[in-house]
Amino acid sequence: MKETNRICYDILIIGGGPAGTGLLMKALNDGTRNNFFDRRVALVEKSSQLITGNITQYKVNSDTLSDVFLECIEGAISNFISVGKLSDEIEFVKSYKGKSIPLPKLEAYFKKLGDLLQEALASAQKCEFFMNTTVDKVVRNDDGIYTVHLLGKRGPITTKQIVLATGGVPKTLLNENQTFANTVSLSHYLDKIVHSDIILRLGLDHGIKLKLKDKPKVVILGGSHSAFSVAHYLLNGTDGIPFRNGDIQMWSATLPKIYFNTKEEALASGYDDFGEEDFCPVTGKLYRLAGLRMDGRELYMQMLGVGQSIKEKRATHNVYTNQTVEIEEQLKTASLIITAYGYRLNIIPFFNAYGQKIYFKGTKTNHWVNDSCELLDENEKAVPNVFASGLATGFIPKGELGGEPSFRGQTNGIWYYQNAIADLIMRNLGIVTE
């Protein structure tokens, strides 16, 4: 083992989930197009497993085609890792070709791929891994070098550049000031409020099931992918809740969007809630970033009665325009209130050389990075040589990266982490690419 306390790494990746390992796999897949592994590279991961992150904990289907999960092992990566050892896992994922896949069923594939990736890079001395290791804080020294303090027995390590891939954590009511739409107080209902993330990962607990079977009234606050995923889970799960028409009431500030491959496909389905700014100029797809996909998309289309689907009446969506009396009455009578407020970046504390904490723009805006994926401080200045990728960074693709010009949300998706965003970060790290 190297004397880690004497090494100053060139690049340190903090987080070994889809975004952190996406950078490594992109570098391998590009082969000779970059000199990424000519540098001293290290990765810190809090668990014993690479790639998986929290993905396989969710008891829902993927919101992307299963094919996307295999794209990372195409190209030159087979020159570095033994892809043949994944044959059984690959065939299993391929059995869902053209469809979404239950996320827990990706566990075996991700685990073996992560093991093979770590084995190949560690044995070739291309990357050093600090597994089962958590970062306590990061200090930026006067010379521009970062000292990264690790919890446990390991001493601090130093690095010239950092890529944060720490994932997101659910936004709590405390973060949202215990209100919905900044007007409806939720403080009186805290005993029956659950974040969508909890239900999607752990399901309904016994007490909630009993309440819902007695009175199946649910209010979901939010119009994101997770809001519709949790509604789909409730309606199609195995809990046997006898939902009737209107029992699930969904509220959001704006109308949700639906993804379509083409304008013609959308119009043929009877969907026309879009303008020219809602099409990706690179792919031509409608609401490529903002649009609901897979199960959530199916449910919303059923609720709207568009396409060939039978109209779903058990769930109703409402756009909130100060209907305070109506929503408060629903909150009072609901057995369960689900907040689908999304996620915030799991940021690590940063300090300067004098012990002063560095604050970030994203704390207030949820947009933590600029167009180059550089981390922004509270004055919107890039923190030198620190980049961020993954869930909840608030990065919005533009230009050659695609995405509709009207998009204002957060870019989430394993394809972006392993391709477009990884390539962008490598270029801005100073890695040479053609």
VMD Tcl script that draws the C-alpha trace (Angstrom):
set ca {
  {0.00 0.00 0.00}
  {1.20 3.47 -0.87}
  {2.19 5.95 1.83}
  {-0.99 7.94 1.35}
  {-0.05 10.74 3.71}
  {2.99 11.56 1.54}
  {1.14 11.66 -1.78}
  {-0.56 14.67 -3.25}
  {-3.12 13.32 -5.68}
  {-3.87 15.12 -8.91}
  {-7.56 14.18 -8.86}
  {-9.68 13.00 -5.94}
  {-13.20 11.74 -6.58}
  {-15.41 11.85 -3.49}
  {-18.22 9.35 -3.96}
  {-18.16 6.02 -5.77}
  {-21.75 5.83 -7.00}
  {-22.95 6.24 -10.60}
  {-21.54 9.77 -10.97}
  {-18.12 9.16 -9.39}
  {-17.48 5.88 -11.19}
  {-19.06 7.34 -14.33}
  {-15.99 9.54 -14.62}
  {-13.67 6.52 -14.35}
  {-15.63 4.48 -16.89}
  {-15.84 7.37 -19.33}
  {-12.06 7.75 -19.13}
  {-11.60 4.02 -19.83}
  {-14.17 3.96 -22.61}
  {-12.51 6.83 -24.41}
  {-9.27 4.87 -24.46}
  {-6.42 6.92 -25.90}
  {-8.55 10.07 -26.23}
  {-7.47 11.27 -22.79}
  {-4.60 11.10 -20.32}
  {-6.80 10.80 -17.24}
  {-4.92 7.86 -15.78}
  {-1.53 9.41 -16.39}
  {-2.31 11.37 -13.26}
  {-2.49 10.30 -9.64}
  {-6.16 9.48 -9.16}
  {-7.93 8.41 -5.98}
  {-11.55 7.74 -5.03}
  {-13.18 7.84 -1.59}
  {-16.37 5.82 -1.05}
  {-18.30 5.52 2.19}
  {-19.49 1.95 1.50}
  {-17.77 -1.26 0.43}
  {-19.33 -1.19 -3.04}
  {-18.81 0.90 -6.16}
  {-21.39 2.12 -8.71}
  {-24.58 1.11 -6.92}
  {-24.99 4.13 -4.68}
  {-28.58 4.10 -3.45}
  {-30.17 3.09 -6.76}
  {-30.99 -0.52 -5.96}
  {-32.61 0.38 -2.65}
  {-35.66 1.79 -4.42}
  {-38.62 -0.58 -4.78}
  {-39.69 0.85 -8.13}
  {-38.87 0.39 -11.79}
  {-36.18 2.45 -13.50}
  {-37.32 5.66 -15.19}
  {-35.06 4.87 -18.12}
  {-34.78 1.91 -20.47}
  {-32.76 -1.01 -19.13}
  {-30.48 -0.72 -22.18}
  {-28.94 2.46 -20.72}
  {-27.38 0.51 -17.84}
  {-25.31 -1.54 -20.30}
  {-23.91 1.36 -22.31}
  {-21.09 1.96 -19.81}
  {-19.46 -1.38 -20.70}
  {-19.41 -0.71 -24.43}
  {-16.38 0.72 -26.19}
  {-12.78 0.44 -25.01}
  {-13.62 -0.46 -21.42}
  {-13.44 -4.16 -22.33}
  {-9.69 -3.63 -22.86}
  {-9.35 -2.93 -19.14}
  {-11.94 -5.00 -17.29}
  {-13.11 -8.58 -17.85}
  {-16.55 -7.87 -19.26}
  {-16.90 -11.59 -20.05}
  {-17.23 -12.27 -16.33}
  {-20.48 -10.30 -16.44}
  {-22.13 -12.46 -19.09}
  {-24.90 -13.83 -16.84}
  {-25.68 -10.41 -15.38}
  {-25.65 -8.79 -18.82}
  {-28.05 -11.36 -20.22}
  {-30.38 -10.77 -17.30}
  {-30.44 -7.00 -17.88}
  {-30.93 -7.63 -21.61}
  {-34.06 -9.64 -20.80}
  {-35.66 -6.27 -20.04}
  {-34.53 -4.76 -23.36}
  {-36.73 -1.88 -24.46}
  {-38.40 -1.71 -21.02}
  {-37.66 -0.37 -17.58}
  {-36.20 -2.76 -15.02}
  {-37.00 -3.09 -11.29}
  {-34.13 -1.23 -9.65}
  {-33.38 -3.89 -6.99}
  {-32.73 -6.36 -9.82}
  {-29.66 -4.31 -10.87}
  {-27.86 -5.15 -7.62}
  {-25.94 -8.22 -8.86}
  {-24.88 -6.50 -12.10}
  {-23.71 -3.31 -10.40}
  {-21.90 -5.16 -7.63}
  {-19.89 -7.36 -9.97}
  {-19.16 -4.48 -12.35}
  {-17.97 -2.37 -9.44}
  {-15.73 -5.16 -8.18}
  {-14.24 -5.67 -11.64}
  {-13.65 -1.94 -12.08}
  {-11.91 -1.60 -8.72}
  {-9.83 -4.74 -9.28}
  {-8.65 -3.61 -12.72}
  {-7.77 -0.04 -11.78}
  {-6.16 -0.91 -8.44}
  {-4.02 -3.73 -9.84}
  {-2.85 -1.52 -12.71}
  {-2.12 1.25 -10.18}
  {-4.31 3.63 -12.15}
  {-6.47 4.60 -9.19}
  {-6.25 4.21 -5.44}
  {-9.48 3.41 -3.60}
  {-10.40 4.38 -0.05}
  {-13.43 2.19 0.58}
  {-15.59 2.28 3.72}
  {-14.25 5.78 4.23}
  {-16.09 9.02 4.90}
  {-14.84 12.55 4.31}
  {-15.17 14.78 7.37}
  {-14.14 18.10 5.83}
  {-12.07 19.70 3.08}
  {-9.60 22.54 3.68}
  {-8.30 24.74 0.88}
  {-4.73 25.76 1.67}
  {-3.10 29.04 0.61}
  {-1.11 27.24 -2.09}
  {-4.33 25.96 -3.71}
  {-3.83 22.37 -2.54}
  {-6.77 20.75 -0.76}
  {-6.39 18.77 2.45}
  {-9.16 16.20 2.74}
  {-9.81 14.95 6.26}
  {-11.09 11.39 6.53}
  {-13.00 9.92 9.45}
  {-11.52 6.94 11.21}
  {-7.92 5.83 11.49}
  {-6.74 7.16 8.14}
  {-4.88 10.43 8.16}
  {-5.71 13.36 5.87}
  {-4.82 13.23 2.19}
  {-4.04 16.06 -0.21}
  {-5.13 16.70 -3.77}
  {-4.91 19.35 -6.46}
  {-8.39 18.80 -7.89}
  {-11.65 17.41 -6.49}
  {-14.73 15.95 -8.09}
  {-17.69 15.80 -5.70}
  {-20.06 12.95 -6.47}
  {-21.68 12.70 -3.07}
  {-25.29 12.26 -4.19}
  {-28.37 13.89 -2.77}
  {-30.37 13.74 0.43}
  {-34.15 14.28 0.63}
  {-35.27 17.84 1.29}
  {-36.89 17.88 4.70}
  {-39.71 20.07 5.94}
  {-37.14 22.00 7.93}
  {-35.40 22.89 4.66}
  {-38.74 23.93 3.17}
  {-39.78 25.98 6.22}
  {-42.65 23.58 6.92}
  {-44.82 24.99 4.16}
  {-46.16 24.04 0.76}
  {-45.85 26.70 -1.96}
  {-44.67 29.11 0.76}
  {-48.28 29.64 1.85}
  {-49.78 26.45 3.27}
  {-48.46 25.57 6.72}
  {-47.71 21.89 7.31}
  {-46.72 22.24 10.95}
  {-50.01 20.75 12.21}
  {-49.61 17.56 10.17}
  {-46.05 16.49 10.98}
  {-47.23 13.21 12.54}
  {-48.61 11.96 9.21}
  {-46.03 13.39 6.78}
  {-43.53 11.06 5.08}
  {-41.01 11.95 2.37}
  {-41.48 10.08 -0.91}
  {-37.90 8.82 -0.65}
  {-38.76 6.81 2.49}
  {-41.70 5.07 0.86}
  {-39.86 4.39 -2.40}
  {-36.98 2.78 -0.48}
  {-38.72 1.11 2.46}
  {-42.34 0.82 1.44}
  {-45.27 1.52 3.78}
  {-44.78 0.66 7.42}
  {-47.38 -1.40 9.25}
  {-49.02 1.55 10.99}
  {-49.51 3.51 7.77}
  {-50.96 0.44 6.03}
  {-53.56 0.04 8.75}
  {-54.54 3.71 8.54}
  {-54.83 3.60 4.75}
  {-56.89 0.43 4.74}
  {-59.28 2.11 7.15}
  {-59.29 5.47 5.34}
  {-57.36 5.44 2.02}
  {-56.88 9.19 1.70}
  {-53.46 10.43 0.53}
  {-52.15 13.90 -0.37}
  {-48.91 14.09 -2.40}
  {-47.18 17.48 -2.48}
  {-44.93 17.92 -5.53}
  {-45.07 17.17 -9.24}
  {-41.67 15.59 -9.85}
  {-40.71 12.10 -11.02}
  {-40.68 10.91 -7.42}
  {-44.21 12.24 -6.83}
  {-45.62 10.18 -9.67}
  {-43.41 7.21 -8.85}
  {-44.77 7.09 -5.31}
  {-48.35 7.47 -6.58}
  {-47.76 4.61 -9.02}
  {-46.31 2.53 -6.20}
  {-49.36 3.11 -4.00}
  {-51.81 2.24 -6.77}
  {-49.96 -0.78 -8.11}
  {-48.14 -2.16 -5.08}
  {-48.92 -5.30 -3.13}
  {-50.23 -3.54 0.00}
  {-53.85 -4.01 -1.00}
  {-55.00 -0.46 -0.20}
  {-58.59 -0.07 -1.53}
  {-58.19 3.32 -3.22}
  {-61.34 4.80 -4.74}
  {-61.82 7.67 -7.17}
  {-60.11 10.82 -5.90}
  {-58.45 9.16 -2.92}
  {-54.98 10.29 -4.00}
  {-54.74 14.05 -4.45}
  {-51.53 15.42 -5.97}
  {-50.57 19.10 -5.78}
  {-47.79 21.02 -7.50}
  {-47.05 24.60 -8.50}
  {-46.94 23.83 -12.24}
  {-48.26 21.24 -14.64}
  {-46.04 18.16 -14.93}
  {-44.48 17.49 -18.34}
  {-44.54 14.30 -20.42}
  {-41.61 12.96 -22.42}
  {-42.19 12.05 -26.10}
  {-39.76 10.99 -28.81}
  {-41.28 13.34 -31.38}
  {-43.81 16.12 -31.74}
  {-45.91 13.88 -33.96}
  {-46.00 11.15 -31.31}
  {-47.19 13.64 -28.70}
  {-49.95 15.06 -30.90}
  {-51.08 11.57 -31.92}
  {-51.53 10.79 -28.23}
  {-53.67 13.87 -27.73}
  {-50.98 15.77 -25.81}
  {-50.30 19.37 -26.85}
  {-49.00 21.10 -23.71}
  {-45.73 22.30 -25.24}
  {-44.01 24.94 -27.34}
  {-40.91 25.05 -29.52}
  {-38.67 25.80 -26.50}
  {-39.64 22.40 -25.04}
  {-37.82 20.34 -27.67}
  {-34.18 19.27 -27.33}
  {-32.29 20.82 -30.29}
  {-29.83 17.91 -30.36}
  {-32.24 14.96 -30.30}
  {-35.57 16.55 -31.20}
  {-37.21 14.90 -28.17}
  {-39.99 16.65 -26.30}
  {-39.24 17.43 -22.64}
  {-36.07 15.34 -22.80}
  {-35.08 16.51 -19.31}
  {-38.27 17.67 -17.63}
  {-40.65 15.03 -18.93}
  {-42.06 12.16 -16.89}
  {-40.91 8.74 -18.06}
  {-41.84 5.08 -17.64}
  {-44.21 4.32 -14.73}
  {-44.71 7.95 -13.74}
  {-45.37 8.89 -17.35}
  {-47.83 6.05 -17.76}
  {-49.74 7.06 -14.65}
  {-49.98 10.74 -15.58}
  {-51.14 9.90 -19.10}
  {-53.81 7.68 -17.58}
  {-54.85 10.50 -15.25}
  {-55.14 12.87 -18.22}
  {-56.87 10.28 -20.35}
  {-54.45 10.74 -23.26}
  {-53.12 8.00 -25.49}
  {-54.69 4.57 -25.51}
  {-54.83 4.19 -21.75}
  {-57.95 3.80 -19.61}
  {-58.51 6.95 -17.56}
  {-57.20 6.67 -14.01}
  {-59.61 8.34 -11.58}
  {-58.19 7.18 -8.26}
  {-55.44 9.82 -8.48}
  {-56.06 13.48 -9.34}
  {-53.51 16.20 -10.06}
  {-54.08 19.82 -9.03}
  {-52.07 22.91 -9.92}
  {-51.92 25.08 -6.81}
  {-53.09 28.65 -7.42}
  {-53.94 29.69 -3.86}
  {-56.76 27.16 -3.28}
  {-55.87 27.32 0.41}
  {-59.20 26.18 1.79}
  {-59.41 23.17 -0.52}
  {-55.89 21.90 0.11}
  {-56.09 22.43 3.86}
  {-59.31 20.42 4.03}
  {-57.56 17.58 2.17}
  {-54.56 17.76 4.50}
  {-56.82 17.54 7.55}
  {-58.70 14.48 6.32}
  {-55.72 12.62 4.81}
  {-54.36 9.52 6.51}
  {-50.98 10.10 4.82}
  {-49.25 13.19 3.43}
  {-46.28 12.58 1.17}
  {-43.78 15.35 0.42}
  {-42.01 14.89 -2.89}
  {-39.80 17.94 -2.63}
  {-36.82 16.37 -4.33}
  {-33.23 16.33 -3.10}
  {-30.44 18.65 -2.08}
  {-26.74 18.06 -2.62}
  {-25.05 16.08 0.13}
  {-22.40 18.75 0.51}
  {-19.21 18.25 2.50}
  {-18.03 21.11 4.77}
  {-15.31 23.24 3.12}
  {-13.00 25.62 4.96}
  {-10.22 28.00 4.01}
  {-6.73 27.83 5.51}
  {-7.82 30.04 8.42}
  {-10.67 27.81 9.55}
  {-13.40 29.97 8.01}
  {-16.25 28.00 6.48}
  {-16.87 28.36 2.76}
  {-20.55 28.81 1.91}
  {-22.14 27.87 -1.41}
  {-24.71 29.29 -3.81}
  {-26.63 26.02 -3.89}
  {-27.63 26.28 -0.24}
  {-30.19 28.90 -1.23}
  {-30.80 28.18 -4.93}
  {-30.24 24.40 -5.31}
  {-27.92 25.25 -8.22}
  {-24.48 24.35 -6.91}
  {-22.46 24.48 -10.13}
  {-21.97 26.59 -13.24}
  {-22.04 25.52 -16.88}
  {-18.61 23.88 -16.43}
  {-19.74 21.87 -13.38}
  {-17.51 23.99 -11.13}
  {-18.72 24.32 -7.54}
  {-19.89 27.88 -6.82}
  {-19.39 29.75 -3.55}
  {-22.03 32.05 -2.08}
  {-20.78 34.91 -4.30}
  {-21.24 32.72 -7.40}
  {-17.49 32.43 -7.91}
  {-16.07 29.05 -8.88}
  {-14.20 27.30 -6.09}
  {-10.86 26.64 -7.82}
  {-10.41 23.08 -9.10}
  {-13.55 21.69 -7.46}
  {-16.23 20.14 -9.65}
  {-19.49 18.36 -8.86}
  {-21.53 15.73 -10.65}
  {-24.57 13.64 -9.86}
  {-27.92 13.95 -8.17}
  {-28.98 17.43 -6.98}
  {-26.05 19.51 -8.29}
  {-28.54 21.64 -10.23}
  {-26.53 21.38 -13.44}
  {-28.50 22.34 -16.56}
  {-27.17 21.04 -19.91}
  {-26.89 23.47 -22.79}
  {-25.70 23.53 -26.39}
  {-24.08 20.32 -27.55}
  {-25.11 18.56 -24.32}
  {-28.74 18.79 -25.39}
  {-31.86 19.30 -23.33}
  {-34.81 21.62 -23.94}
  {-34.14 25.39 -23.57}
  {-37.18 25.72 -21.27}
  {-35.73 23.35 -18.65}
  {-35.17 24.89 -15.21}
  {-34.89 21.87 -12.91}
  {-32.16 19.44 -11.96}
  {-30.48 17.06 -14.41}
  {-30.59 13.51 -13.10}
  {-29.78 10.40 -15.05}
  {-27.11 7.75 -15.21}
  {-26.51 8.35 -18.93}
  {-25.54 11.97 -18.28}
  {-23.26 11.03 -15.37}
  {-21.39 8.44 -17.44}
  {-21.26 10.38 -20.70}
  {-21.95 14.06 -21.31}
  {-21.24 15.37 -17.79}
  {-18.25 13.07 -17.32}
  {-16.78 14.28 -20.61}
  {-17.39 17.92 -19.65}
  {-15.66 17.51 -16.29}
  {-12.69 15.71 -17.84}
  {-12.18 18.57 -20.26}
  {-12.37 21.11 -17.46}
  {-9.97 19.09 -15.34}
  {-7.48 19.69 -18.12}
  {-7.63 16.12 -19.44}
  {-6.73 16.14 -23.13}
  {-9.51 14.93 -25.43}
  {-9.92 15.00 -29.16}
}
mol new
graphics top color blue
foreach p $ca { graphics top sphere $p radius 0.5 }
foreach p [lrange $ca 0 end-1] q [lrange $ca 1 end] { graphics top cylinder $p $q radius 0.2 }
display resetview
